[in-house]
Amino acid sequence: MQPAIDASVYIVDDDASVREALAWLLRSRRLGSQAFESAEDFLEQVDGAHLPARPACLLLDVRMPGMSGLVLFERLVERGLQEALPVIFLTGHADVPTAVSMVKRGAFDFCEKPFSDNALVDRVEQALAQSATVVQALQARERLRQRLAELTERERAVMQLVIEGLPNKRIADQLDISVRTVEVHRARVFDKMEVKSAVELANLLREV
C-alpha cells in the first residue's frame, strides 16, 4: 500500500456518524484526517498560526450548536487563512444559498448532503493542491524574510542601490565608501540572498 499523502484534512461536524464516515472515506484515498465535534473544539486544538506548515483543508458543516460553520469560516478569513486552508462546506439543501455566498467570500466549494463520495474526495484533493501551492509560497516568502534579516545595515544600503541599477562607482560615491568595499558588500548580499545577478535579486525582492 502506498503511504498516506502528507496533508491534513480537518473535519468539523457535530454529527459523530458523519465524522466517522468522512474519516473512513478519506482513509480509503490515503488521506489522513482529524475530526472535531464543534467549531470551538477546532479553534481550541488547532493553532491558526501554524496551519500553513503543511497542506490542509477543512470540511465544515454549516449548522452546528454553538459557533456555526459560517462564523468559524469568518474567523479564518479574518486571519487570512482561507487560501492556505481551503474550506469545503457540507450543507443541507436549505443551506445551499448561504454556502454559495460563502464561496463568493472565499470558501473553496460546498457539497450538498447527501454528497457523492468520489466527487467530495476529488474536491478535497483539489483543495489540498491549492493549499500546497499557497503553503510553498508562504514558506518561500518566510525564508526570504529570514535572509533579509541577516543583512547588515550597510549591506541593505548597497543592495537597494544595486537593484536600482547603479554601477559600483556611483554606489561608492553615494555611500562615501571605496569601490572595493562596495564590491565586498555586493558579493556578500548576493551570497546571503542566494542570487547571482542584480536582475535575479530584484525579481526575488518583488516576492516580499
RAWO-V605204 format. One record per pair of residues at least 6 apart in sequence whose C-alpha atoms are under 7 Angstrom apart, sorted by the first residue. I is the first residue (numbers start at 1). GAP is how many residues later the second one is. D is the distance in whole Angstrom. If there is no record, write none. Layout:
# RAWO-V605204
i->I gap->GAP d->D
i->I gap->GAP d->D
This chain:
# RAWO-V605204
i->4 gap->26 d->5
i->4 gap->27 d->6
i->4 gap->28 d->7
i->5 gap->25 d->6
i->5 gap->26 d->6
i->7 gap->25 d->7
i->7 gap->47 d->6
i->7 gap->48 d->5
i->7 gap->49 d->5
i->8 gap->24 d->6
i->8 gap->25 d->6
i->8 gap->47 d->6
i->8 gap->48 d->4
i->8 gap->49 d->7
i->9 gap->23 d->6
i->9 gap->24 d->5
i->9 gap->25 d->6
i->9 gap->47 d->6
i->9 gap->48 d->5
i->9 gap->49 d->6
i->10 gap->23 d->6
i->10 gap->24 d->5
i->10 gap->25 d->6
i->10 gap->47 d->6
i->10 gap->48 d->5
i->10 gap->49 d->6
i->11 gap->8 d->7
i->11 gap->23 d->6
i->11 gap->24 d->5
i->11 gap->25 d->6
i->11 gap->47 d->6
i->11 gap->48 d->5
i->11 gap->49 d->6
i->12 gap->23 d->6
i->12 gap->24 d->5
i->12 gap->25 d->6
i->12 gap->26 d->6
i->12 gap->27 d->6
i->12 gap->47 d->6
i->12 gap->48 d->5
i->12 gap->49 d->6
i->13 gap->6 d->6
i->13 gap->23 d->7
i->13 gap->24 d->5
i->13 gap->25 d->6
i->13 gap->47 d->6
i->13 gap->48 d->5
i->14 gap->23 d->4
i->14 gap->24 d->6
i->14 gap->50 d->6
i->19 gap->16 d->6
i->23 gap->10 d->6
i->26 gap->6 d->7
i->36 gap->6 d->6
i->39 gap->28 d->6
i->39 gap->29 d->7
i->39 gap->30 d->7
i->39 gap->33 d->6
i->40 gap->27 d->7
i->52 gap->32 d->6
i->52 gap->83 d->5
i->53 gap->82 d->7
i->54 gap->81 d->6
i->55 gap->73 d->6
i->55 gap->76 d->5
i->55 gap->77 d->5
i->55 gap->80 d->6
i->56 gap->29 d->6
i->56 gap->72 d->6
i->56 gap->75 d->6
i->57 gap->28 d->5
i->57 gap->29 d->5
i->57 gap->30 d->6
i->57 gap->70 d->6
i->57 gap->71 d->6
i->58 gap->27 d->7
i->58 gap->28 d->6
i->58 gap->29 d->5
i->58 gap->30 d->6
i->59 gap->28 d->6
i->59 gap->29 d->5
i->59 gap->30 d->6
i->59 gap->31 d->7
i->60 gap->9 d->6
i->60 gap->27 d->7
i->60 gap->28 d->6
i->60 gap->29 d->5
i->60 gap->30 d->6
i->61 gap->8 d->6
i->61 gap->28 d->6
i->61 gap->29 d->5
i->61 gap->30 d->6
i->62 gap->6 d->6
i->62 gap->7 d->4
i->62 gap->8 d->6
i->62 gap->27 d->6
i->62 gap->28 d->6
i->62 gap->29 d->6
i->63 gap->6 d->6
i->76 gap->6 d->6
i->82 gap->24 d->6
i->82 gap->25 d->7
i->83 gap->48 d->6
i->83 gap->51 d->7
i->84 gap->47 d->5
i->84 gap->50 d->5
i->84 gap->51 d->6
i->85 gap->46 d->6
i->86 gap->21 d->6
i->86 gap->22 d->5
i->86 gap->41 d->6
i->86 gap->45 d->7
i->87 gap->20 d->5
i->87 gap->21 d->5
i->87 gap->22 d->7
i->88 gap->19 d->7
i->88 gap->20 d->6
i->88 gap->21 d->5
i->88 gap->22 d->5
i->89 gap->10 d->7
i->89 gap->20 d->6
i->89 gap->21 d->4
i->89 gap->22 d->6
i->90 gap->20 d->6
i->90 gap->21 d->5
i->90 gap->22 d->6
i->90 gap->23 d->7
i->91 gap->19 d->7
i->91 gap->20 d->6
i->91 gap->21 d->5
i->91 gap->22 d->6
i->92 gap->20 d->6
i->92 gap->21 d->5
i->93 gap->19 d->6
i->99 gap->11 d->6
i->103 gap->6 d->6
i->108 gap->19 d->7
i->111 gap->9 d->7
i->141 gap->66 d->7
i->141 gap->67 d->6
i->147 gap->45 d->6
i->147 gap->46 d->6
i->155 gap->30 d->6
i->155 gap->34 d->6
i->158 gap->13 d->7
i->158 gap->24 d->7
i->158 gap->27 d->7
i->158 gap->28 d->7
i->159 gap->27 d->7
i->159 gap->30 d->7
i->161 gap->10 d->6
i->162 gap->36 d->6
i->163 gap->35 d->6
i->163 gap->38 d->7
i->163 gap->39 d->5
i->168 gap->11 d->6
i->168 gap->14 d->6
i->169 gap->10 d->6
i->172 gap->6 d->5
i->172 gap->7 d->5
i->172 gap->10 d->6
i->190 gap->6 d->6
i->195 gap->6 d->6
